[in-house]
């Protein structure tokens, strides 16, 4: 650290770290700073989710893609000195890498956060928390059991929702139309519309849904008629 006129070292305290990747920020604890430069090892994993990869014959399935970190930006007053592996860094689906970064601290007293942005050319990701799924049918509302889940995915990506139709309809009923509440959009259904509930014990319909362009937390509502 730089000495001041009275021979004391400058004090730098990083009290929190924020790591941003594709529009979503992860909060980490702070780190000690004992010199003009300090190191940080950040684990990064390109997570994929099987339930986001559609298998409908009506459109092309979305495949898990490598994640590419093309640059690392840090907030003032810190500077990035080096990073291993060297940029750009390509991380395959479900692969985990350790980003070894060295930073330069300011030459004056500072206490505050360190913000790190992992930049990519890829479409930004959104974060979705589906608290419950409601099906509107025959003038009543039915909540689908165990329907809550948390997902991270690219803007506009297709995901699927499996619905036990006997929760809202009866044997012999025909479904001609499926609508969904904003900000979601219906892409397709399996089986294709129209379909008739012609199985006595169970009838699972898979609804393929396009995700919105922004993060969302709340209810997913379907209307079938």
matplotlib code that plots the C-alpha trace (Angstrom):
import matplotlib.pyplot as plt

x = [0.0, 1.1, 2.4, 1.1, 3.1, 2.8, 4.1, 0.7, -0.6, -3.7, -6.6, -8.8, -11.8, -14.0, -17.2, -19.1, -18.8, -21.4, -20.9, -23.2, -23.7, -26.3, -28.5, -28.5, -26.4, -24.9, -23.9, -20.8, -19.1, -16.2, -12.6, -9.5, -7.1, -3.6, -1.6, -1.8, -2.9, -5.2, -6.5, -10.0, -11.0, -14.5, -16.2, -18.3, -20.6, -22.6, -25.7, -28.3, -31.8, -33.3, -36.9, -36.0, -35.0, -38.1, -38.8, -41.8, -42.0, -43.6, -40.5, -36.7, -35.5, -33.3, -29.9, -27.7, -24.9, -21.4, -21.1, -18.5, -17.0, -15.5, -14.5, -14.4, -15.2, -14.7, -16.0, -13.9, -11.6, -10.4, -8.5, -8.3, -4.6, -4.9, -7.3, -6.8, -7.8, -7.1, -10.0, -12.2, -13.2, -15.5, -17.4, -19.2, -22.7, -22.5, -18.8, -17.3, -14.2, -12.3, -11.7, -8.5, -8.5, -5.9, -7.0, -5.2, -6.6, -6.7, -3.8, -6.0, -8.4, -11.5, -14.3, -17.1, -18.2, -16.4, -18.6, -17.6, -19.4, -18.8, -19.5, -20.8, -22.1, -24.9, -28.5, -29.0, -30.6, -33.7, -34.7, -38.1, -39.9, -43.2, -45.0, -48.0, -49.8, -53.5, -55.8, -59.1, -61.7, -65.4, -65.8, -63.6, -59.9, -57.7, -54.2, -51.8, -50.0, -46.2, -46.1, -43.7, -40.2, -37.2, -35.5, -32.8, -32.9, -32.3, -34.8, -37.5, -36.4, -39.0, -39.8, -42.5, -45.2, -46.9, -50.5, -52.7, -55.8, -58.1, -57.4, -59.6, -61.5, -63.4, -63.2, -64.5, -63.9, -62.3, -59.7, -59.8, -57.9, -55.2, -54.4, -51.8, -51.4, -48.9, -45.9, -45.8, -46.8, -48.1, -45.8, -47.4, -49.0, -48.5, -50.9, -51.7, -55.0, -57.7, -57.4, -59.9, -59.4, -59.9, -57.8, -59.6, -56.9, -54.6, -54.2, -51.0, -50.8, -47.4, -47.6, -44.6, -44.2, -42.0, -40.4, -40.6, -37.7, -37.6, -37.3, -40.6, -41.9, -45.6, -48.4, -48.6, -52.2, -53.6, -57.1, -58.4, -61.7]
y = [0.0, 3.6, 5.4, 8.8, 11.6, 10.1, 6.7, 4.9, 2.5, 3.3, 1.1, -0.6, -2.7, -4.7, -5.2, -7.0, -8.3, -8.2, -10.4, -9.7, -12.2, -11.8, -9.4, -11.3, -10.2, -12.6, -11.3, -12.6, -11.8, -9.3, -10.2, -9.0, -6.6, -6.7, -5.1, -3.0, -6.0, -8.9, -12.1, -13.5, -16.9, -17.0, -20.4, -20.1, -22.8, -22.9, -24.4, -26.0, -27.1, -30.1, -28.8, -25.8, -28.0, -28.7, -31.8, -30.8, -31.9, -28.7, -26.6, -27.0, -27.9, -25.3, -26.8, -25.9, -23.6, -22.8, -19.6, -17.1, -14.5, -12.0, -9.4, -8.7, -5.2, -3.9, -0.9, 2.1, 2.5, -1.0, -2.2, -5.7, -6.7, -10.3, -13.2, -16.9, -18.6, -15.9, -14.0, -14.8, -17.8, -20.5, -22.6, -25.7, -26.7, -27.9, -27.2, -25.4, -23.2, -21.3, -17.6, -16.5, -12.7, -10.2, -6.7, -3.5, -1.6, 2.3, 4.1, 5.9, 4.9, 3.1, 1.0, -0.2, -2.9, -4.4, -4.9, -7.4, -7.6, -10.7, -9.5, -11.7, -11.3, -13.8, -12.9, -11.7, -14.2, -13.6, -15.0, -16.5, -17.6, -19.3, -19.4, -21.4, -22.4, -21.7, -23.3, -21.5, -23.8, -24.3, -21.1, -22.2, -21.8, -24.8, -24.7, -27.3, -29.1, -28.8, -26.3, -23.7, -23.5, -21.2, -21.0, -18.9, -18.8, -16.6, -13.9, -15.4, -19.0, -21.8, -23.8, -26.4, -26.8, -30.2, -30.0, -32.8, -31.9, -34.0, -31.4, -28.9, -31.0, -34.3, -37.4, -36.7, -32.9, -31.4, -28.6, -26.3, -23.3, -22.6, -19.0, -17.8, -14.6, -11.9, -11.7, -15.2, -16.5, -19.9, -21.6, -25.0, -27.9, -31.7, -33.1, -30.5, -28.6, -29.6, -32.7, -34.7, -36.2, -39.8, -41.5, -42.5, -42.4, -39.5, -37.0, -34.9, -32.0, -30.3, -26.6, -25.0, -21.4, -18.5, -16.7, -12.9, -10.4, -9.4, -11.3, -12.4, -13.6, -14.6, -16.8, -18.5, -18.6, -20.8, -20.6, -23.6, -23.9]
z = [0.0, -0.6, 2.5, 3.4, 5.0, 8.5, 7.4, 7.6, 5.0, 3.0, 4.1, 1.5, 2.6, 0.1, 2.0, -0.7, -4.3, -7.0, -10.1, -13.1, -15.9, -18.6, -16.7, -13.4, -10.4, -7.8, -4.4, -2.6, 0.6, 0.7, 0.5, 2.5, 0.8, 2.3, -0.5, -3.6, -5.5, -4.4, -5.9, -6.2, -7.5, -8.9, -9.8, -13.0, -14.3, -17.5, -16.0, -18.3, -17.4, -19.1, -18.7, -20.9, -23.9, -25.9, -27.9, -29.8, -33.4, -34.5, -34.0, -33.6, -30.1, -28.5, -27.7, -24.8, -26.0, -24.8, -22.7, -23.9, -21.5, -23.9, -21.3, -17.6, -16.4, -12.8, -11.0, -10.0, -8.1, -8.9, -11.9, -13.4, -13.7, -15.1, -15.5, -16.0, -18.3, -20.8, -22.4, -24.3, -22.2, -23.6, -21.1, -22.4, -21.2, -17.5, -17.5, -14.5, -14.6, -11.9, -12.9, -11.2, -11.2, -9.9, -9.0, -8.3, -5.3, -5.1, -3.5, -1.1, 1.7, 0.4, 1.9, -0.3, -2.9, -5.9, -8.9, -11.6, -14.9, -17.1, -20.6, -23.4, -27.0, -26.1, -25.5, -21.9, -19.5, -17.4, -14.1, -13.6, -10.4, -11.3, -7.9, -9.2, -12.3, -12.6, -15.3, -16.1, -17.6, -17.4, -15.4, -12.5, -11.6, -10.8, -9.3, -10.6, -7.8, -7.4, -10.2, -8.5, -9.9, -10.4, -13.8, -15.5, -19.3, -22.4, -23.3, -25.5, -24.9, -25.1, -22.0, -21.3, -18.8, -18.3, -17.3, -15.9, -17.8, -15.6, -12.8, -14.8, -17.3, -17.6, -19.8, -23.3, -23.1, -26.2, -26.0, -29.1, -27.7, -25.1, -24.1, -21.6, -19.5, -20.3, -20.5, -21.9, -25.3, -26.4, -29.1, -29.4, -27.6, -27.5, -28.5, -31.2, -30.9, -31.0, -28.7, -26.8, -23.3, -24.4, -21.7, -18.5, -15.9, -16.9, -19.7, -19.7, -22.1, -22.7, -23.3, -25.0, -23.9, -25.0, -22.1, -21.8, -22.4, -18.7, -15.5, -14.0, -10.6, -10.2, -11.5, -14.8, -16.0, -18.7, -20.2, -22.0, -24.0]

ax = plt.figure().add_subplot(projection="3d")
ax.plot(x, y, z, "-o")
ax.set_aspect("equal")
plt.show()
